[in-house]
Amino acid sequence: MNRIGIGRTAEVFEIDNEKILKLFYDGISAESVTGEYAISEALSRKIPNMPKVYELVTEGTRRGIVFQRIQGSHMARVMLKNPAAIPELVRKFSLLHKSILSVDLQGETLDLANVTDVIERCRESHQLTVREETIVERFLTASDTRQVCHGDFHPENVLVDSDGTLWIIDWITVVLCNKMFDIARTYYLLRYAQSPEKKPMLVRIVERMACTYISRTYYKNMIESREDKKMFTCFFFVMLLLRTGEGIPEE
């Protein structure tokens, strides 16, 4: 098989023009793989702009999932090659995110992470006093709306096909929470996320300018009321705690 992609948890191989294999590394547990399969299979029935899920497979000691192949590139690469397309891509990106956040999982029996898991991750960040942890826990509990949050919605997890249609992939981080949790994380990733790759100063300056435009446009598309602004501010603080706990030196 021809390898066409590589990530932190898996490699992606071409099967044919219709299918690809996401083959997880040996260190990824069977529970994680079967969990992603179940989540992807259920959500693909709810979200039209999501690749179909076919089957679980085993290759030697490694487990994998067979997905529908989307002929295209991830959104970040498309924007880099065609800056003039950025405004329209960000508009579609925002609409796609809104459609995900409005998915109704009533009747599904998926074992998804929820606000309790988010609270625990905040504790593990070790950035708060006990009193502050209590305040954050009460806020997250009171604001919980159990909406479908992708958990890692950014341009490298969105594919653009030859027709300009956007497709969302990689659901291993999905969580049921208030939608503003996902919006705040996406805004941060668009605006502030840093790559460990060394780049010339001029390239970094241009990238920062583009990121500022993209993140501001996304924010305007997603934040529609004064109440949204207030909730966004609170969830952005929570997201910063979690990001600090991820230990990314560049940030």
Protein Blocks (a to p, Z undefined) as FASTA:
>chain_A
ZZfbdcfkbccddfblmbccddddfklcfklmmmmmmmmmmmmmmmmkbccdfbdcdehj
accddddddedddfklmmmmmmmlmmmmmmmmmmmmmmmmmpcfehiacdcddfklmmmm
mmmnopacfklmmmmmmmmmmmpgoiacehlacfklcccdfkopacdehjllgccddfkl
mmmmmmmmmmmoccfbdcdfklmmmmmmmmmmmmmmmmmmmmmbfklmmmmmmmmmmmmm
mmmmnopakZZ
